[in-house]
Amino acid sequence: MANALVSIQILPRTPEGESVIPYVDRAIDIIKASGVPYRVAPLETTMEGELGALLAVVQQMNEAMTELGCPSVISQIKIYYNPGEGASMDRLLEKYPDGR
């Protein structure tokens, strides 16, 4: 059972001041490769899983940005941690099936 939700908005400073979109796409690829359930939204992506594993994904995302030449990265993170009852995106969103 997942015990956490982690939402992240990653804002890399690109090497030549170009668009961040390809860099954000790379960050989302890292989430995909991790195998954790996730949802992409317009301003952030939310992952579901064990808190330590999710934080490791966040670290990989930041490291990938610097490997791509970004001199710095800002990651805005929200964490919902519920080790007793667990954490589920579906449970929190069940009242809003169409996102509204």
LOVEX-104743 format. One record per residue: x, y, z of N, C-alpha, C, CB in turn; chain. Coordinates in steps of 0.05 Angstrom, whole numbers, plus 5000, padded with zeros to 4 digits. Glycine has a CB too. Layout:
N
[r [X; Y; Z]; [X; Y; Z]; [X; Y; Z]; [X; Y; Z]; 'A']
...
This chain:
100
[r [5017; 4976; 5000]; [5000; 5000; 5000]; [5018; 5025; 5000]; [4981; 5000; 5024]; 'A']
[r [5011; 5043; 4982]; [5026; 5068; 4981]; [5021; 5085; 5006]; [5018; 5085; 4956]; 'A']
[r [5041; 5098; 5016]; [5038; 5115; 5040]; [5041; 5145; 5034]; [5057; 5107; 5061]; 'A']
[r [5045; 5152; 5008]; [5050; 5180; 5003]; [5042; 5188; 4974]; [5080; 5187; 5007]; 'A']
[r [5036; 5213; 4972]; [5033; 5226; 4946]; [5053; 5248; 4945]; [5003; 5237; 4941]; 'A']
[r [5068; 5251; 4923]; [5087; 5272; 4920]; [5081; 5286; 4894]; [5117; 5262; 4921]; 'A']
[r [5075; 5312; 4895]; [5071; 5328; 4871]; [5096; 5345; 4867]; [5046; 5346; 4873]; 'A']
[r [5105; 5346; 4842]; [5129; 5362; 4836]; [5125; 5379; 4811]; [5153; 5343; 4832]; 'A']
[r [5135; 5403; 4814]; [5137; 5421; 4791]; [5167; 5427; 4789]; [5120; 5448; 4794]; 'A']
[r [5179; 5418; 4767]; [5208; 5422; 4764]; [5213; 5445; 4745]; [5221; 5395; 4753]; 'A']
[r [5230; 5463; 4753]; [5236; 5487; 4738]; [5266; 5490; 4733]; [5225; 5512; 4753]; 'A']
[r [5276; 5477; 4713]; [5305; 5478; 4707]; [5312; 5505; 4694]; [5314; 5455; 4690]; 'A']
[r [5335; 5515; 4701]; [5346; 5538; 4686]; [5362; 5526; 4663]; [5365; 5557; 4705]; 'A']
[r [5352; 5530; 4639]; [5364; 5517; 4616]; [5391; 5529; 4609]; [5345; 5517; 4593]; 'A']
[r [5408; 5513; 4596]; [5435; 5523; 4590]; [5436; 5548; 4573]; [5451; 5502; 4576]; 'A']
[r [5419; 5550; 4552]; [5419; 5572; 4534]; [5394; 5589; 4536]; [5423; 5562; 4505]; 'A']
[r [5379; 5586; 4557]; [5354; 5601; 4560]; [5331; 5591; 4542]; [5359; 5630; 4555]; 'A']
[r [5334; 5567; 4532]; [5314; 5556; 4514]; [5290; 5547; 4530]; [5325; 5534; 4497]; 'A']
[r [5269; 5537; 4516]; [5245; 5527; 4529]; [5251; 5505; 4549]; [5225; 5518; 4508]; 'A']
[r [5236; 5504; 4571]; [5240; 5483; 4590]; [5225; 5457; 4583]; [5231; 5492; 4618]; 'A']
[r [5207; 5459; 4563]; [5190; 5436; 4556]; [5205; 5410; 4551]; [5173; 5443; 4532]; 'A']
[r [5226; 5410; 4535]; [5241; 5384; 4531]; [5253; 5374; 4557]; [5262; 5388; 4510]; 'A']
[r [5260; 5392; 4575]; [5272; 5384; 4600]; [5251; 5372; 4619]; [5286; 5408; 4614]; 'A']
[r [5228; 5384; 4619]; [5205; 5374; 4635]; [5197; 5347; 4624]; [5181; 5394; 4634]; 'A']
[r [5197; 5344; 4597]; [5191; 5318; 4585]; [5210; 5297; 4595]; [5191; 5320; 4555]; 'A']
[r [5235; 5304; 4597]; [5256; 5285; 4607]; [5250; 5277; 4636]; [5284; 5296; 4604]; 'A']
[r [5242; 5297; 4652]; [5235; 5292; 4680]; [5212; 5272; 4682]; [5229; 5318; 4695]; 'A']
[r [5192; 5276; 4665]; [5168; 5258; 4665]; [5176; 5231; 4656]; [5146; 5270; 4647]; 'A']
[r [5195; 5229; 4637]; [5205; 5202; 4629]; [5218; 5187; 4652]; [5226; 5206; 4606]; 'A']
[r [5231; 5202; 4670]; [5243; 5189; 4693]; [5221; 5178; 4711]; [5261; 5210; 4709]; 'A']
[r [5200; 5193; 4715]; [5177; 5183; 4731]; [5166; 5158; 4718]; [5155; 5205; 4734]; 'A']
[r [5161; 5159; 4691]; [5150; 5135; 4677]; [5168; 5111; 4682]; [5148; 5141; 4647]; 'A']
[r [5194; 5115; 4679]; [5213; 5093; 4682]; [5214; 5081; 4710]; [5241; 5102; 4674]; 'A']
[r [5206; 5098; 4730]; [5207; 5088; 4758]; [5185; 5067; 4763]; [5203; 5112; 4777]; 'A']
[r [5164; 5068; 4747]; [5142; 5048; 4751]; [5121; 5056; 4771]; [5154; 5022; 4759]; 'A']
[r [5124; 5080; 4784]; [5104; 5088; 4803]; [5080; 5099; 4789]; [5116; 5109; 4823]; 'A']
[r [5056; 5096; 4801]; [5033; 5109; 4789]; [5036; 5139; 4790]; [5007; 5101; 4804]; 'A']
[r [5027; 5153; 4769]; [5031; 5182; 4767]; [5009; 5194; 4750]; [5058; 5190; 4756]; 'A']
[r [5005; 5220; 4754]; [4986; 5236; 4737]; [5000; 5262; 4730]; [4959; 5240; 4752]; 'A']
[r [5000; 5268; 4705]; [5011; 5294; 4695]; [4988; 5314; 4695]; [5024; 5291; 4667]; 'A']
[r [4992; 5337; 4706]; [4973; 5359; 4705]; [4987; 5383; 4693]; [4962; 5366; 4734]; 'A']
[r [4972; 5404; 4687]; [4984; 5427; 4673]; [5008; 5440; 4687]; [4964; 5448; 4669]; 'A']
[r [5008; 5440; 4714]; [5029; 5454; 4728]; [5046; 5437; 4747]; [5017; 5476; 4745]; 'A']
[r [5039; 5411; 4749]; [5055; 5393; 4765]; [5048; 5364; 4759]; [5050; 5398; 4796]; 'A']
[r [5064; 5346; 4768]; [5059; 5318; 4765]; [5058; 5305; 4792]; [5080; 5304; 4747]; 'A']
[r [5038; 5288; 4797]; [5035; 5275; 4823]; [5042; 5245; 4820]; [5006; 5278; 4834]; 'A']
[r [5058; 5236; 4839]; [5066; 5208; 4840]; [5054; 5195; 4865]; [5097; 5204; 4840]; 'A']
[r [5050; 5169; 4865]; [5039; 5154; 4887]; [5058; 5131; 4894]; [5010; 5144; 4881]; 'A']
[r [5064; 5127; 4919]; [5081; 5105; 4927]; [5092; 5108; 4955]; [5104; 5102; 4908]; 'A']
[r [5114; 5095; 4960]; [5128; 5097; 4986]; [5144; 5123; 4986]; [5146; 5072; 4991]; 'A']
[r [5143; 5138; 5008]; [5155; 5164; 5009]; [5185; 5163; 5001]; [5152; 5175; 5036]; 'A']
[r [5200; 5145; 5012]; [5229; 5144; 5005]; [5234; 5139; 4976]; [5242; 5122; 5021]; 'A']
[r [5218; 5122; 4963]; [5221; 5116; 4935]; [5214; 5140; 4918]; [5204; 5092; 4927]; 'A']
[r [5193; 5154; 4926]; [5185; 5178; 4911]; [5206; 5200; 4913]; [5158; 5189; 4921]; 'A']
[r [5217; 5203; 4936]; [5238; 5224; 4940]; [5263; 5216; 4923]; [5246; 5227; 4969]; 'A']
[r [5268; 5190; 4920]; [5291; 5182; 4903]; [5285; 5189; 4874]; [5295; 5151; 4906]; 'A']
[r [5260; 5187; 4865]; [5253; 5195; 4838]; [5258; 5225; 4835]; [5224; 5188; 4831]; 'A']
[r [5250; 5241; 4855]; [5255; 5270; 4854]; [5285; 5275; 4851]; [5243; 5283; 4880]; 'A']
[r [5301; 5261; 4866]; [5330; 5265; 4864]; [5340; 5258; 4836]; [5344; 5248; 4885]; 'A']
[r [5330; 5236; 4825]; [5338; 5229; 4797]; [5330; 5250; 4777]; [5326; 5202; 4789]; 'A']
[r [5307; 5262; 4781]; [5297; 5283; 4763]; [5316; 5307; 4764]; [5269; 5291; 4770]; 'A']
[r [5323; 5315; 4788]; [5341; 5338; 4791]; [5369; 5333; 4779]; [5343; 5346; 4820]; 'A']
[r [5379; 5309; 4785]; [5405; 5302; 4774]; [5405; 5301; 4744]; [5414; 5275; 4786]; 'A']
[r [5383; 5291; 4732]; [5381; 5290; 4703]; [5383; 5318; 4690]; [5356; 5276; 4694]; 'A']
[r [5371; 5337; 4704]; [5371; 5365; 4693]; [5400; 5375; 4692]; [5354; 5383; 4711]; 'A']
[r [5415; 5370; 4713]; [5443; 5380; 4713]; [5459; 5364; 4693]; [5455; 5378; 4741]; 'A']
[r [5453; 5339; 4689]; [5467; 5323; 4669]; [5462; 5333; 4641]; [5459; 5293; 4671]; 'A']
[r [5438; 5345; 4637]; [5431; 5357; 4611]; [5442; 5385; 4608]; [5401; 5358; 4608]; 'A']
[r [5457; 5395; 4627]; [5471; 5420; 4625]; [5458; 5443; 4639]; [5473; 5427; 4597]; 'A']
[r [5436; 5438; 4654]; [5423; 5460; 4669]; [5441; 5468; 4693]; [5395; 5451; 4679]; 'A']
[r [5447; 5493; 4695]; [5464; 5502; 4718]; [5450; 5500; 4745]; [5474; 5529; 4713]; 'A']
[r [5423; 5501; 4745]; [5409; 5499; 4770]; [5380; 5490; 4764]; [5409; 5526; 4785]; 'A']
[r [5367; 5481; 4786]; [5340; 5471; 4784]; [5324; 5479; 4809]; [5340; 5440; 4780]; 'A']
[r [5300; 5488; 4805]; [5281; 5492; 4827]; [5260; 5470; 4825]; [5268; 5521; 4827]; 'A']
[r [5256; 5456; 4847]; [5235; 5436; 4848]; [5215; 5444; 4870]; [5246; 5407; 4853]; 'A']
[r [5191; 5450; 4862]; [5170; 5455; 4882]; [5155; 5430; 4887]; [5150; 5478; 4872]; 'A']
[r [5155; 5422; 4913]; [5144; 5395; 4920]; [5123; 5398; 4941]; [5167; 5377; 4930]; 'A']
[r [5102; 5382; 4938]; [5081; 5378; 4958]; [5081; 5349; 4966]; [5053; 5388; 4948]; 'A']
[r [5079; 5344; 4992]; [5079; 5316; 5001]; [5054; 5311; 5019]; [5105; 5309; 5017]; 'A']
[r [5039; 5290; 5012]; [5018; 5280; 5029]; [5027; 5253; 5039]; [4990; 5278; 5014]; 'A']
[r [5031; 5251; 5065]; [5042; 5227; 5077]; [5022; 5216; 5097]; [5069; 5232; 5092]; 'A']
[r [5013; 5191; 5093]; [4993; 5178; 5110]; [5001; 5149; 5114]; [4965; 5181; 5098]; 'A']
[r [5020; 5143; 5132]; [5028; 5115; 5135]; [5007; 5097; 5147]; [5053; 5115; 5152]; 'A']
[r [4988; 5108; 5162]; [4968; 5092; 5175]; [4947; 5081; 5156]; [4954; 5107; 5197]; 'A']
[r [4935; 5099; 5141]; [4913; 5092; 5123]; [4922; 5089; 5094]; [4891; 5113; 5124]; 'A']
[r [4946; 5099; 5087]; [4955; 5098; 5060]; [4947; 5123; 5045]; [4945; 5074; 5046]; 'A']
[r [4958; 5126; 5021]; [4954; 5149; 5005]; [4946; 5140; 4977]; [4979; 5168; 5004]; 'A']
[r [4925; 5151; 4966]; [4915; 5143; 4939]; [4905; 5167; 4924]; [4894; 5121; 4942]; 'A']
[r [4915; 5171; 4900]; [4904; 5192; 4883]; [4875; 5187; 4877]; [4920; 5194; 4857]; 'A']
[r [4868; 5162; 4871]; [4841; 5155; 4864]; [4822; 5161; 4887]; [4838; 5125; 4856]; 'A']
[r [4830; 5154; 4911]; [4813; 5159; 4934]; [4808; 5189; 4939]; [4825; 5146; 4960]; 'A']
[r [4829; 5205; 4936]; [4826; 5234; 4940]; [4810; 5247; 4917]; [4854; 5246; 4941]; 'A']
[r [4810; 5235; 4894]; [4796; 5247; 4871]; [4769; 5234; 4864]; [4814; 5246; 4847]; 'A']
[r [4761; 5214; 4880]; [4736; 5200; 4873]; [4712; 5217; 4870]; [4731; 5179; 4893]; 'A']
[r [4710; 5240; 4883]; [4688; 5258; 4880]; [4689; 5274; 4854]; [4687; 5277; 4904]; 'A']
[r [4712; 5273; 4841]; [4716; 5290; 4817]; [4725; 5272; 4793]; [4738; 5312; 4822]; 'A']
[r [4708; 5254; 4784]; [4717; 5235; 4763]; [4726; 5248; 4737]; [4694; 5216; 4757]; 'A']
[r [4715; 5271; 4730]; [4723; 5284; 4705]; [4741; 5308; 4710]; [4698; 5294; 4690]; 'A']
[r [4752; 5310; 4734]; [4771; 5331; 4741]; [4758; 5358; 4747]; [4789; 5334; 4719]; 'A']
[r [4732; 5359; 4750]; [4719; 5385; 4756]; [4705; 5385; 4782]; [4700; 5393; 4733]; 'A']
